[in-house]
Amino acid sequence: MPADASVPPPSVAPGVPARLFKKRIPEQTPVTAKSVALFRFGEQCNYRCPMCSNTGQADLFFHSTDELLRRAAFLHAVGFRRVVVTGGEATIHPGFWTIVGQLAGYGMHWDTNTHGGSFAKPGFARRAVELGLQRAIVSLHSLDAPTSAAIFGTREDAHHATVCGVDRLLEAGVDVLLNCVLNRLNLAQLEAYLLAGSERFDRKVAFKFVFPSTLGKGGRWPEIALRYSEVRETVRRLRSLAAQQRLRITFESFPNCILGDPAAANYGRSRFGETHYLDDASGDRVYAMRHIEAELAAFGEVCRQCPVLRRCPGISQAYAKRYGVDELTPFLGPPAPLPSSRAETVARPATDKPT
């Protein structure tokens, strides 16, 4: 039972920032046969999502085909046998087939994080599968075409291309996870989206609902200026509805106390299986993904007494410094089992230092 009713959140005097801390996770972790690297092709994209979490840095917009082939060779040489291909939108890169073909030549499998529109093209999904594609996270934030187009920053034909792309991916045997970022345009639609999406795709897809990040170039879009308190009841209803309908559903960037479940597992990049991040600027160094996630997250002092602390993803430092931590309320009872045996400490003060 959450402590919402029995343990009041700490009060903070006006103008005094809440004390924050973050988890201490090593920057490096060994590369093994099971390691998965996040491999970005650059931030170029043909959708214009106003909430885009990319940096907008000119030097990260586009990496040449030769450079990406060099990076693929580096990942293979250091021991990776699987990568997650992403961007921006990796599928529109002019060297896309050359690069994934090289991955296939190395015997590497790959997954992708995509808007899905390219996969609507005849034969695109099947060719990708032949070259090693196995899983896809597809951004689809609404099944209402006008709402979806507004969130994509495009015309409605882009929405229809994404939906068609999901169909083609499923037909080709790809495991598809629909990625839905909460915002003020889709918030009232989410339960209908879950049910209609499950029916539309014959219950073959899984769903991920994401609390929006304001770290990227889209951070000033007012439609993602949400509070956890605004969406808490909505996400709990989604969890209940999914359980009733036996749908596959998960959440990203939601503290356990907001979800109301001490056993819930945050489905961030590391949960998807990404163990390492290939440095997007240099392309010649990898970092532990859990280290990066920990560097960007923060916890309030009240969280120290929570038995779910080691499992919980916390909140973004940007959110904590803007809104405080009064929405976070510790659970009562014994510690929840860790999702893995990897230990972590939790005594490091949160800072603004970027990763």
C-alpha positions in Angstrom: 0.0 0.0 0.0 1.4 3.4 -0.9 2.1 5.8 1.9 0.1 8.6 0.3 -2.4 8.7 3.1 -0.2 7.9 6.0 3.2 9.5 5.3 2.8 13.2 4.3 5.4 14.6 1.9 8.0 16.9 3.4 7.3 20.6 3.2 9.8 22.9 1.5 9.9 26.6 2.3 9.2 28.9 -0.7 12.3 29.5 -2.8 14.3 26.7 -1.1 15.1 23.9 -3.5 14.3 20.4 -2.4 17.3 18.3 -1.5 18.0 15.7 -4.2 20.2 12.7 -4.6 20.8 10.2 -7.4 22.0 6.6 -7.7 25.6 5.8 -8.3 26.1 3.5 -11.2 29.5 2.8 -12.8 30.2 4.5 -16.0 31.6 1.4 -17.6 30.4 -2.1 -17.7 31.9 -5.1 -19.6 30.7 -5.9 -23.1 29.5 -9.5 -23.3 27.8 -11.7 -25.9 24.4 -10.4 -24.5 25.3 -6.7 -24.6 23.2 -4.4 -26.7 24.4 -0.9 -27.9 22.3 2.1 -28.8 23.5 3.1 -32.3 22.3 6.5 -33.5 22.5 7.4 -37.2 22.0 11.1 -36.5 19.1 13.4 -35.6 17.7 13.8 -39.1 14.0 13.1 -39.3 11.1 13.7 -41.7 8.6 14.1 -38.9 8.5 17.3 -36.9 7.3 16.3 -33.5 7.1 19.5 -31.4 8.1 17.5 -28.3 11.2 15.9 -29.9 13.8 14.9 -27.3 16.7 15.2 -29.7 19.3 17.8 -28.8 19.1 19.9 -32.0 22.9 20.2 -32.2 24.0 20.7 -35.7 27.0 18.4 -35.4 24.7 15.5 -34.4 22.2 16.0 -37.1 23.8 13.8 -39.7 26.6 11.2 -39.7 27.9 10.1 -43.1 27.5 6.5 -44.3 31.3 6.0 -44.1 31.3 7.2 -40.5 28.4 5.0 -39.5 30.1 2.0 -41.2 33.2 2.8 -39.1 31.1 2.9 -36.0 29.4 -0.4 -36.9 32.9 -2.0 -37.3 33.9 -0.6 -33.9 30.9 -2.1 -32.2 31.5 -5.4 -33.7 35.2 -5.3 -32.8 34.5 -4.7 -29.1 32.1 -7.6 -28.9 28.6 -6.4 -29.6 26.3 -8.9 -31.3 23.2 -6.8 -31.2 22.4 -3.0 -31.5 19.3 -0.8 -31.4 19.3 1.4 -34.5 17.8 4.8 -34.0 18.1 8.5 -34.9 16.3 10.9 -35.4 14.8 8.5 -37.9 17.5 6.0 -39.0 15.3 4.6 -41.8 15.6 7.8 -43.9 19.4 7.9 -43.8 20.7 7.5 -47.4 23.1 4.8 -46.2 20.5 2.9 -44.2 20.5 -0.4 -46.2 24.3 -0.3 -46.5 24.8 0.0 -42.8 22.3 -2.6 -41.7 23.7 -4.8 -44.4 27.1 -4.5 -42.8 25.6 -5.4 -39.4 24.0 -8.5 -41.0 27.4 -9.3 -42.5 28.9 -9.3 -39.0 26.2 -11.7 -37.9 24.6 -9.0 -35.7 20.9 -8.7 -35.0 19.3 -5.2 -34.6 16.2 -3.6 -33.3 15.0 -0.2 -34.1 13.3 2.9 -32.5 11.3 4.5 -35.3 8.3 6.5 -36.3 7.4 3.5 -38.5 6.5 5.4 -41.7 9.3 4.0 -43.8 8.1 0.5 -43.1 4.8 1.2 -45.0 6.8 1.1 -48.3 6.4 -2.2 -50.2 8.9 -4.8 -49.1 10.7 -2.5 -46.6 9.8 -4.5 -43.5 10.6 -7.9 -45.0 13.9 -6.7 -46.3 14.8 -5.3 -42.9 13.9 -8.7 -41.3 16.1 -10.5 -43.8 19.0 -8.3 -42.7 18.5 -8.9 -39.0 15.6 -6.8 -37.6 13.8 -8.5 -34.8 12.1 -5.8 -32.6 10.7 -2.3 -33.2 9.6 0.5 -30.9 7.2 2.5 -33.0 6.1 6.0 -31.9 2.4 6.3 -32.2 0.8 8.8 -29.8 -2.8 8.6 -30.9 -5.1 6.7 -33.2 -7.1 9.8 -34.0 -5.5 11.0 -37.2 -5.8 14.8 -36.5 -4.4 14.4 -33.0 -1.6 12.1 -34.2 -0.6 14.4 -37.0 -0.5 17.4 -34.6 1.8 15.4 -32.2 4.0 14.3 -35.2 4.1 17.9 -36.5 3.0 16.6 -39.9 0.0 16.1 -42.2 -2.4 13.2 -41.5 -0.8 11.1 -44.3 2.2 10.6 -42.0 0.0 9.2 -39.3 -1.5 6.7 -41.8 2.0 5.7 -43.0 3.0 4.9 -39.4 -0.1 2.8 -38.9 0.5 1.0 -42.2 4.1 0.6 -41.2 3.1 -1.2 -38.0 0.9 -3.5 -40.0 3.8 -4.4 -42.3 6.2 -4.9 -39.4 3.8 -7.3 -37.8 3.2 -9.2 -41.1 7.0 -9.6 -41.3 7.2 -11.1 -37.9 8.7 -8.2 -36.0 7.9 -7.8 -32.3 6.3 -4.3 -32.1 6.0 -2.0 -29.0 3.9 1.1 -29.5 5.5 4.1 -27.8 2.9 6.7 -26.6 4.2 9.9 -25.0 1.7 11.6 -22.8 0.7 15.2 -23.6 -2.3 17.4 -23.3 -3.5 16.6 -26.8 -3.8 12.8 -26.2 -4.4 12.6 -22.4 -8.2 12.2 -22.6 -7.8 9.5 -25.3 -5.5 7.1 -23.7 -7.9 4.4 -22.5 -9.7 4.5 -25.9 -6.2 4.4 -27.6 -5.3 1.2 -25.6 -8.5 -0.6 -26.5 -8.7 0.5 -30.1 -5.0 -0.1 -30.7 -5.2 -3.6 -29.3 -8.2 -4.3 -31.6 -6.7 -2.5 -34.6 -3.5 -4.6 -34.5 -5.2 -7.9 -33.4 -3.6 -7.8 -29.9 -0.2 -8.4 -31.5 1.4 -5.2 -30.2 2.5 -4.2 -26.7 2.1 -0.7 -25.4 4.4 1.7 -23.6 3.2 4.9 -22.0 5.9 7.5 -21.4 6.0 10.5 -19.2 7.4 13.3 -21.4 11.0 14.5 -21.1 11.7 18.2 -21.4 15.5 17.8 -21.9 15.6 18.0 -25.7 14.8 20.7 -28.2 11.1 20.1 -27.7 11.2 20.8 -24.0 9.4 24.2 -24.4 6.3 22.7 -26.1 3.6 23.6 -23.6 1.6 20.5 -24.2 4.2 18.3 -22.4 4.4 20.6 -19.3 2.6 17.9 -17.2 2.7 17.1 -13.5 2.6 13.6 -12.2 -0.4 14.5 -10.1 -2.2 15.4 -13.3 -1.7 11.9 -14.9 -1.5 9.6 -11.9 -5.1 8.5 -11.9 -5.0 8.1 -15.7 -2.0 5.8 -15.7 -3.5 3.7 -12.9 -6.7 3.3 -14.9 -4.6 2.2 -17.8 -2.9 -0.4 -15.7 -6.2 -1.7 -14.5 -7.7 -1.8 -17.9 -4.8 -3.6 -19.4 -5.0 -6.2 -16.6 -8.7 -6.7 -17.2 -8.2 -7.1 -21.0 -4.9 -9.0 -20.7 -3.0 -6.6 -22.8 0.7 -6.1 -22.7 1.5 -2.7 -21.2 4.4 -1.0 -19.6 5.4 2.5 -18.5 8.5 4.6 -18.8 9.7 7.5 -16.5 7.0 6.9 -13.9 8.1 6.5 -10.3 6.6 3.4 -8.6 4.6 5.5 -6.2 2.9 7.3 -9.1 2.0 4.0 -10.7 0.8 2.7 -7.3 2.7 -0.5 -7.6 6.0 -1.4 -5.8 6.6 -4.3 -8.2 6.3 -2.2 -11.5 9.4 -2.1 -13.6 10.3 1.1 -15.4 10.7 0.3 -19.1 13.6 2.6 -20.0 16.3 1.9 -22.5 18.1 -0.5 -20.2 14.8 -2.4 -19.7 14.5 -2.8 -23.4 17.8 -4.4 -23.3 20.2 -1.6 -24.2 23.2 -2.2 -22.0 25.5 0.4 -23.6 25.3 3.8 -25.4 27.7 4.5 -28.3 29.0 8.1 -27.8 27.0 10.0 -30.4 29.7 12.7 -30.9 32.9 10.6 -31.2 31.5 7.2 -32.1 34.5 5.5 -30.5 33.4 5.0 -26.8 30.6 3.2 -25.1 29.0 4.0 -21.7 26.8 1.9 -19.5 23.2 2.7 -20.2 22.2 2.4 -16.6 24.8 4.9 -15.7 23.4 7.4 -18.2 19.8 6.8 -16.9 21.0 7.3 -13.3 22.9 10.5 -14.2 19.7 12.0 -15.6 17.4 10.9 -12.7 16.9 12.2 -9.2 15.2 11.4 -6.0 13.9 13.4 -3.0 15.1 12.9 0.5 11.7 11.3 1.3 12.6 8.5 -1.1 15.4 7.2 1.1 12.9 5.6 3.4 11.1 3.9 0.4 11.6 0.1 0.2 11.2 0.3 -3.6 14.1 2.8 -4.1 16.5 0.4 -5.8 13.8 -0.5 -8.4 12.3 2.9 -8.9 13.5 5.1 -11.9 13.0 8.3 -9.9 12.2 11.5 -11.8 14.2 13.7 -14.1 16.4 16.3 -12.4 14.8 19.0 -14.6 11.4 18.0 -13.3 12.5 17.9 -9.7 14.0 21.3 -9.9 10.9 22.8 -11.6 8.2 21.2 -9.5 9.9 19.7 -6.5 9.3 16.3 -5.1 6.2 16.6 -3.0 4.3 14.2 -5.3 6.7 11.4 -4.3 5.4 9.3 -1.4 7.3 6.2 -0.1 5.7 2.8 0.1 5.6 0.9 3.4 6.8 -2.6 4.0 9.9 -4.7 3.1 12.0 -4.0 0.1 10.8 -5.1 -3.2 13.0 -7.7 -5.1 15.5 -6.1 -7.4 14.9 -6.8 -11.2 18.5 -8.0 -11.4 21.4 -8.9 -9.1 23.4 -5.8 -9.9 24.0 -3.7 -6.8 23.8 0.1 -6.8 24.3 2.7 -4.2 22.1 5.7 -3.6 24.1 8.3 -1.8 25.3 10.6 -4.5 23.9 14.2 -4.6 22.1 15.1 -7.8 23.8 17.7 -10.0 23.3 19.5 -13.3 26.3 17.8 -14.9 25.3 16.4 -18.3 26.2 12.9 -19.4 
